[in-house]
Amino acid sequence: PPDALETIFERYSRVDSQATKDIQGTGLGLPIVRQIIQLHGGKVWAESELGRGSVFHVLLPLAGAGAQVEA
């Protein structure tokens, strides 16, 4: 459901629906993804259409030319 799109990035969040009732998980995957992306200065969000599925977007900044990147 559209109202669940933001909560799926919260720890231990699970969307209860007929389509997901048999899928197991801890609800930690997407929060970990969001945290890693945010640590890199990026954003992640989802779009979903009932009966069609979901699309996840990841936006990460590029280091500018000549920028020093520390590992």
C-alpha positions as CSV (number, residue, x, y, z in Angstrom):
1,P,0.0,0.0,0.0
2,P,1.2,3.6,-0.7
3,D,1.1,4.5,3.0
4,A,3.6,1.7,3.8
5,L,6.3,3.0,1.4
6,E,8.1,5.1,4.0
7,T,7.7,2.6,6.8
8,I,9.4,-0.2,4.8
9,F,12.7,1.6,5.5
10,E,12.2,1.4,9.3
11,R,13.8,-1.4,11.4
12,Y,11.7,-4.5,11.8
13,S,9.0,-3.1,9.5
14,R,6.9,-5.7,7.6
15,V,4.0,-5.1,5.2
16,D,1.2,-7.5,6.0
17,S,-0.7,-8.5,2.9
18,Q,-1.9,-11.6,1.2
19,A,1.0,-11.5,-1.2
20,T,3.7,-11.3,1.5
21,K,2.2,-13.6,4.2
22,D,4.5,-16.5,3.3
23,I,7.7,-14.5,2.9
24,Q,10.0,-14.7,5.9
25,G,12.4,-12.0,6.9
26,T,13.5,-9.8,9.8
27,G,12.6,-6.4,8.4
28,L,16.3,-5.3,8.6
29,G,17.3,-5.4,4.9
30,L,15.9,-2.1,3.6
31,P,16.9,-0.1,6.8
32,I,20.5,-1.3,6.3
33,V,20.4,-0.4,2.6
34,R,19.1,3.1,3.5
35,Q,21.7,3.6,6.2
36,I,24.6,2.7,3.9
37,I,23.2,4.9,1.1
38,Q,22.8,7.8,3.5
39,L,26.3,7.4,4.8
40,H,27.5,7.9,1.2
41,G,25.4,11.1,0.9
42,G,22.6,9.4,-1.2
43,K,18.9,8.8,-1.1
44,V,16.7,5.7,-1.5
45,W,13.0,5.5,-2.1
46,A,10.4,3.2,-3.4
47,E,7.4,3.5,-5.7
48,S,4.7,0.8,-5.8
49,E,1.6,0.1,-7.9
50,L,-0.8,-2.5,-6.5
51,G,-0.8,-5.6,-8.7
52,R,2.2,-4.4,-10.7
53,G,5.0,-4.4,-8.2
54,S,7.6,-2.0,-6.8
55,V,10.5,0.0,-8.1
56,F,13.4,1.0,-5.8
57,H,15.4,4.0,-6.6
58,V,19.0,4.7,-5.4
59,L,20.6,8.1,-5.9
60,L,24.3,8.4,-5.1
61,P,26.5,11.5,-5.6
62,L,29.5,11.2,-7.9
63,A,32.9,12.5,-6.7
64,G,33.9,15.5,-8.8
65,A,36.9,15.4,-11.1
66,G,40.0,15.7,-9.1
67,A,38.3,15.0,-5.8
68,Q,40.2,12.9,-3.3
69,V,38.4,9.9,-2.0
70,E,39.7,8.2,1.1
71,A,39.1,4.5,1.6
